[in-house]
Amino acid sequence: MTNFSAFLKDESGAVTVDWVVLTAAVVGLGLLIFNWVRPAVSNLAEAISTELADAQACMEQNNAATC
């Protein structure tokens, strides 16, 4: 058996290829989910910001008595 035929029969690199494909799939799914969830998270963050601003304005006007 020559070195070249031994190289062709060697399967030790196949595991690396599998991990690269799996990692690419996980990253792709992560980006897909991120793009799907991002608008909802952005809207929620804006709503929280609005509520905090309203609470701060109330506390500044009423000395935190009724807020």
TIRO-2110 file (N, C-alpha, C; in Angstrom, 1 decimal):
// TIRO-2110
0.9, -1.2, 0.0, N, 1, A
0.0, 0.0, 0.0, CA, 1, A
0.9, 1.2, 0.0, C, 1, A
0.6, 2.1, -0.9, N, 2, A
1.4, 3.3, -1.0, CA, 2, A
0.9, 4.4, -0.1, C, 2, A
1.7, 5.4, 0.1, N, 3, A
1.2, 6.5, 1.0, CA, 3, A
0.0, 7.2, 0.4, C, 3, A
-0.2, 7.3, -0.9, N, 4, A
-1.3, 8.0, -1.4, CA, 4, A
-2.6, 7.2, -1.2, C, 4, A
-2.5, 5.8, -1.4, N, 5, A
-3.7, 5.0, -1.2, CA, 5, A
-4.1, 5.0, 0.3, C, 5, A
-3.1, 5.0, 1.2, N, 6, A
-3.3, 5.1, 2.6, CA, 6, A
-4.0, 6.4, 2.9, C, 6, A
-3.6, 7.5, 2.3, N, 7, A
-4.2, 8.8, 2.5, CA, 7, A
-5.7, 8.8, 2.0, C, 7, A
-6.0, 8.2, 0.9, N, 8, A
-7.3, 8.1, 0.4, CA, 8, A
-8.2, 7.3, 1.3, C, 8, A
-7.7, 6.3, 2.0, N, 9, A
-8.5, 5.4, 2.9, CA, 9, A
-8.7, 6.0, 4.3, C, 9, A
-7.8, 7.0, 4.6, N, 10, A
-7.9, 7.5, 5.9, CA, 10, A
-9.1, 8.3, 6.1, C, 10, A
-9.9, 8.1, 7.2, N, 11, A
-11.1, 8.8, 7.5, CA, 11, A
-11.1, 9.7, 8.7, C, 11, A
-9.9, 10.0, 9.2, N, 12, A
-9.8, 10.8, 10.4, CA, 12, A
-10.2, 12.3, 10.1, C, 12, A
-10.1, 12.8, 8.9, N, 13, A
-10.6, 14.1, 8.6, CA, 13, A
-12.1, 14.2, 8.4, C, 13, A
-12.8, 13.1, 8.2, N, 14, A
-14.2, 13.1, 8.0, CA, 14, A
-14.9, 13.7, 9.2, C, 14, A
-14.4, 13.4, 10.4, N, 15, A
-15.1, 14.0, 11.6, CA, 15, A
-15.0, 15.5, 11.6, C, 15, A
-13.9, 16.0, 11.2, N, 16, A
-13.7, 17.5, 11.1, CA, 16, A
-14.8, 18.1, 10.1, C, 16, A
-14.9, 17.5, 9.0, N, 17, A
-15.9, 17.9, 8.0, CA, 17, A
-17.3, 17.9, 8.6, C, 17, A
-17.6, 16.8, 9.3, N, 18, A
-18.9, 16.7, 10.0, CA, 18, A
-19.2, 17.9, 11.0, C, 18, A
-18.1, 18.2, 11.8, N, 19, A
-18.3, 19.3, 12.7, CA, 19, A
-18.4, 20.6, 12.1, C, 19, A
-17.7, 20.8, 10.9, N, 20, A
-17.8, 22.1, 10.2, CA, 20, A
-19.3, 22.2, 9.7, C, 20, A
-19.8, 21.2, 9.1, N, 21, A
-21.2, 21.3, 8.6, CA, 21, A
-22.2, 21.5, 9.7, C, 21, A
-22.0, 20.8, 10.8, N, 22, A
-22.9, 21.0, 12.0, CA, 22, A
-22.8, 22.4, 12.6, C, 22, A
-21.6, 22.9, 12.7, N, 23, A
-21.4, 24.2, 13.2, CA, 23, A
-22.0, 25.3, 12.3, C, 23, A
-21.8, 25.1, 11.0, N, 24, A
-22.4, 26.0, 10.0, CA, 24, A
-24.0, 26.0, 10.1, C, 24, A
-24.5, 24.8, 10.3, N, 25, A
-26.0, 24.7, 10.4, CA, 25, A
-26.5, 25.4, 11.7, C, 25, A
-25.8, 25.2, 12.8, N, 26, A
-26.2, 25.9, 14.1, CA, 26, A
-26.0, 27.4, 13.9, C, 26, A
-25.0, 27.9, 13.3, N, 27, A
-24.8, 29.3, 13.2, CA, 27, A
-25.9, 29.9, 12.2, C, 27, A
-26.2, 29.2, 11.2, N, 28, A
-27.3, 29.6, 10.2, CA, 28, A
-28.6, 29.7, 10.9, C, 28, A
-28.9, 28.7, 11.7, N, 29, A
-30.2, 28.7, 12.4, CA, 29, A
-30.2, 29.8, 13.5, C, 29, A
-29.1, 30.0, 14.1, N, 30, A
-29.0, 31.1, 15.1, CA, 30, A
-29.3, 32.5, 14.4, C, 30, A
-28.7, 32.7, 13.3, N, 31, A
-29.0, 33.9, 12.6, CA, 31, A
-30.4, 34.1, 12.1, C, 31, A
-31.0, 33.0, 11.7, N, 32, A
-32.4, 33.0, 11.2, CA, 32, A
-33.3, 33.3, 12.4, C, 32, A
-33.1, 32.7, 13.5, N, 33, A
-33.9, 32.9, 14.7, CA, 33, A
-33.7, 34.4, 15.2, C, 33, A
-32.4, 34.8, 15.2, N, 34, A
-32.1, 36.2, 15.6, CA, 34, A
-32.9, 37.2, 14.8, C, 34, A
-32.9, 37.0, 13.5, N, 35, A
-33.7, 37.9, 12.6, CA, 35, A
-35.2, 37.9, 12.8, C, 35, A
-35.6, 36.7, 13.3, N, 36, A
-37.1, 36.5, 13.6, CA, 36, A
-37.5, 37.2, 14.9, C, 36, A
-36.6, 37.1, 15.9, N, 37, A
-36.9, 37.5, 17.3, CA, 37, A
-36.5, 39.0, 17.5, C, 37, A
-35.6, 39.5, 16.7, N, 38, A
-35.1, 40.9, 16.9, CA, 38, A
-36.2, 42.0, 16.9, C, 38, A
-37.2, 42.0, 16.0, N, 39, A
-38.2, 43.0, 16.1, CA, 39, A
-39.0, 43.0, 17.3, C, 39, A
-39.3, 41.8, 17.8, N, 40, A
-40.1, 41.7, 19.1, CA, 40, A
-39.3, 42.2, 20.3, C, 40, A
-38.0, 41.9, 20.3, N, 41, A
-37.2, 42.3, 21.4, CA, 41, A
-37.0, 43.8, 21.3, C, 41, A
-36.9, 44.4, 20.1, N, 42, A
-36.7, 45.8, 20.0, CA, 42, A
-38.0, 46.5, 20.4, C, 42, A
-39.1, 46.0, 20.1, N, 43, A
-40.4, 46.6, 20.5, CA, 43, A
-40.6, 46.6, 22.0, C, 43, A
-40.2, 45.4, 22.6, N, 44, A
-40.3, 45.3, 24.0, CA, 44, A
-39.3, 46.3, 24.7, C, 44, A
-38.1, 46.4, 24.2, N, 45, A
-37.2, 47.4, 24.8, CA, 45, A
-37.7, 48.8, 24.7, C, 45, A
-38.3, 49.2, 23.6, N, 46, A
-38.9, 50.5, 23.5, CA, 46, A
-40.1, 50.7, 24.5, C, 46, A
-40.9, 49.7, 24.7, N, 47, A
-42.0, 49.8, 25.6, CA, 47, A
-41.5, 50.0, 27.0, C, 47, A
-40.5, 49.2, 27.4, N, 48, A
-39.9, 49.3, 28.7, CA, 48, A
-39.3, 50.7, 28.9, C, 48, A
-38.6, 51.2, 27.9, N, 49, A
-38.0, 52.6, 28.0, CA, 49, A
-39.1, 53.6, 28.2, C, 49, A
-40.2, 53.5, 27.5, N, 50, A
-41.3, 54.4, 27.6, CA, 50, A
-41.9, 54.4, 29.0, C, 50, A
-42.1, 53.2, 29.6, N, 51, A
-42.7, 53.0, 30.9, CA, 51, A
-41.7, 53.6, 31.9, C, 51, A
-40.4, 53.4, 31.8, N, 52, A
-39.4, 54.0, 32.7, CA, 52, A
-39.4, 55.5, 32.7, C, 52, A
-39.5, 56.0, 31.5, N, 53, A
-39.5, 57.5, 31.3, CA, 53, A
-40.8, 58.1, 32.0, C, 53, A
-41.9, 57.4, 31.8, N, 54, A
-43.2, 57.9, 32.4, CA, 54, A
-43.1, 57.8, 33.9, C, 54, A
-42.5, 56.7, 34.4, N, 55, A
-42.4, 56.6, 35.9, CA, 55, A
-41.4, 57.6, 36.4, C, 55, A
-40.3, 57.9, 35.7, N, 56, A
-39.4, 58.9, 36.2, CA, 56, A
-40.1, 60.3, 36.2, C, 56, A
-40.8, 60.6, 35.1, N, 57, A
-41.5, 61.9, 35.1, CA, 57, A
-42.6, 62.0, 36.2, C, 57, A
-43.3, 61.0, 36.5, N, 58, A
-44.2, 61.0, 37.6, CA, 58, A
-43.5, 61.2, 38.9, C, 58, A
-42.4, 60.5, 39.1, N, 59, A
-41.7, 60.7, 40.4, CA, 59, A
-41.2, 62.1, 40.6, C, 59, A
-40.7, 62.7, 39.5, N, 60, A
-40.2, 64.0, 39.5, CA, 60, A
-41.3, 65.1, 39.8, C, 60, A
-42.5, 64.8, 39.3, N, 61, A
-43.6, 65.8, 39.5, CA, 61, A
-44.3, 65.6, 40.9, C, 61, A
-44.4, 64.4, 41.3, N, 62, A
-45.2, 64.1, 42.5, CA, 62, A
-44.3, 63.7, 43.7, C, 62, A
-43.0, 63.8, 43.7, N, 63, A
-42.1, 63.5, 44.7, CA, 63, A
-42.3, 62.0, 45.1, C, 63, A
-42.6, 61.2, 44.2, N, 64, A
-42.7, 59.7, 44.4, CA, 64, A
-43.8, 59.3, 45.4, C, 64, A
-44.7, 60.2, 45.6, N, 65, A
-45.8, 59.9, 46.6, CA, 65, A
-46.9, 59.0, 46.0, C, 65, A
-47.2, 59.2, 44.7, N, 66, A
-48.3, 58.4, 44.2, CA, 66, A
-48.0, 57.6, 43.0, C, 66, A
-46.7, 57.4, 42.7, N, 67, A
-46.3, 56.7, 41.4, CA, 67, A
-46.2, 55.2, 41.7, C, 67, A
END
